[in-house]
Amino acid sequence: MKPAELDDDGRRLLNQLFGKWSMLVLDALCERPRRFNELRQQLPAVTPKSLTACLRRLERDGMVERVVVSTEPVAVEYGVTPLGRTLRLPLQAMMEWFVDHLDDVEAARSGYDEQRSPS
């Protein structure tokens, strides 16, 4: 099935996985489970509200699990589920693509903007 053939549910999931923070959160959690504040430290640009919303969406979709750790004081850890772990290789490939081609994309954007800007 091609992305253009996805139904509404498929498109929503695709939008969720390629959302602003989802890939970065999943990438961090594929390394190891983390507490909320550890994720915030790894992703300093994300607001607490956005991170909470992202984690809840990923948990609802079955990609992330929230585990209460019985420590003093009680803590919560987030980790990827077996389903979420199936995204690890495609996610790594996408992250590598971004790193390898970011300069190319920036050059293309600059060229496009120069052609479109009034002289």
C-alpha positions in Angstrom: 0.0 0.0 0.0 1.3 3.5 -0.9 0.8 6.5 1.4 -1.6 8.0 -1.1 -3.8 4.9 -0.7 -4.1 5.2 3.1 -7.5 5.8 4.6 -8.1 8.4 7.3 -6.8 6.3 10.1 -3.6 5.5 8.2 -3.0 9.2 7.4 -3.6 10.2 11.0 -1.0 7.6 12.2 1.4 8.8 9.5 0.9 12.4 10.6 1.4 11.3 14.2 4.7 9.4 13.6 6.1 12.3 11.5 4.8 14.9 13.9 7.0 17.6 15.3 8.5 15.6 18.2 7.4 12.0 17.7 10.5 10.8 15.8 12.9 12.4 18.3 11.0 11.0 21.3 10.9 7.5 19.7 14.6 7.8 18.9 15.5 8.7 22.5 13.3 5.9 23.9 14.6 3.3 21.5 18.0 3.7 23.3 16.5 3.0 26.7 13.5 3.9 28.9 13.6 7.4 30.2 11.8 9.5 32.8 10.0 12.6 31.6 12.7 15.0 32.8 15.4 13.0 31.0 13.4 13.4 27.8 13.1 17.1 28.4 16.9 17.3 28.9 17.5 15.4 25.7 15.0 17.5 23.8 15.4 21.0 25.3 13.3 22.8 22.6 10.1 20.8 23.5 7.8 22.4 26.0 6.5 20.2 28.9 2.9 20.5 27.4 4.0 19.4 23.9 6.1 16.5 25.3 3.2 15.3 27.4 0.8 15.5 24.5 3.3 13.6 22.2 3.9 10.9 24.8 0.1 10.4 25.3 -0.5 10.1 21.5 2.4 7.6 21.2 1.1 5.7 24.1 -2.5 5.7 22.7 -1.1 4.4 19.4 0.7 1.6 21.2 4.3 2.8 20.4 5.2 3.9 24.0 4.4 2.5 27.4 4.2 4.4 30.6 5.5 2.5 33.6 5.2 3.5 37.2 8.4 2.7 39.0 8.1 1.9 42.7 10.9 3.9 44.0 11.0 6.6 46.7 9.4 8.8 45.5 7.3 7.0 42.9 8.5 7.8 39.4 7.2 7.2 35.9 9.4 5.9 33.0 8.5 5.8 29.3 9.8 3.1 27.0 9.0 1.8 23.6 6.7 -1.2 23.2 7.5 -4.2 21.0 5.3 -2.5 18.3 7.2 0.8 18.7 10.5 -1.1 18.5 9.6 -2.2 15.0 10.1 1.4 14.0 13.7 1.5 15.1 15.4 0.6 11.8 13.2 2.8 9.6 13.6 5.6 12.2 17.4 5.3 12.2 17.4 5.4 8.4 15.3 8.5 8.4 17.5 10.2 11.0 20.6 9.3 9.0 19.0 10.7 5.9 18.2 14.0 7.7 21.8 14.3 8.8 23.3 13.3 5.4 21.0 15.6 3.4 20.2 18.7 5.6 22.8 20.8 3.8 21.3 19.8 0.4 17.8 20.7 1.6 19.1 24.1 2.9 20.8 24.8 -0.4 17.7 23.9 -2.3 15.6 26.2 -0.1 18.0 29.1 -0.5 18.0 28.6 -4.3 14.2 28.5 -4.3 13.9 31.6 -2.1 16.4 33.6 -4.2 14.4 32.8 -7.4 11.2 33.8 -5.7 12.3 37.0 -4.0 11.7 40.3 -5.7 14.8 41.8 -7.2 
